Amino acid sequence: MRSFLIGFASLVGAITLAGVLVPLGEIATLVTEDEEGRRYETTLWVVDGLDGPYLRAGRPTARWLDRLILHPRVELEREGRVAHYLATPVDDGTLRRELNRKMAEKYGLIEQVMRRFGDLDHAVVVRLEPVEGPDGRRR
């Protein structure tokens, strides 16, 4: 048990150090709503595909994913600019592999660490399609 705890503490320390020393790349803020209309902000990685931005949920039980399925109109802030989207989970193995490849290219070492601790081959891909915002303008 003691060797497990030492190994676990070492692993947590290495991940923390990597997070401090390695730039994380672009971090976007996703705004979703629950069934009562409460808004939640979640910071996520985002990549651009051929037809627009994509998100990835490492686990199908992610709360932000549940809210997005319930209310698919979302906001995404990237580099200080807010845009409105219709979010659609996509179950497509080819698209998932392409998204994972793009995430690895964009986020490098941190993505490799994530792969060690999660099954990204079964991650949920979310396509974002631009829609008009509350003011009636497309952003």
C-alpha positions, 0 to 999 in steps of 0.5 A: 500500500505504501509503494502505491501511495508513493507512486500515486503522489509521484504521478500527481507531482509529475502531472502538476509540474508538467502543467506548470512548465508546459503551455496548455495551448488555447483554452475555451470557455463553454457556457451551458444551461441546466433544466432550470436555466442556470448557466455554467461555465466549463473550460475546455480544449477546442480544435477546428475541423473542416466545418468548424470547431469541435469539443471533446468529452473525455467521459460520456458522463461529463456534466457539461455534456449532459447539459449540452444534450438537454439544451444544445444552444451554447456559447463558446468564448475563444480568445475573448470573443463569444460565439453562439452554437448549436452543439451536436454530439457525434458518434463517428469513429473516423471523426473521433480519431481525427479529432484526437489527432488534432488535439495531440498536434495542438496540445502536445505533451498534456494530451499525451498525459491525458491519453495515459489516464483516459480512454480517448478512443471512446471520447464523445465528439461535439460538433459546434454549428454557428447560430444567431445569438440572442441579439439576432446576429450571427457571431 
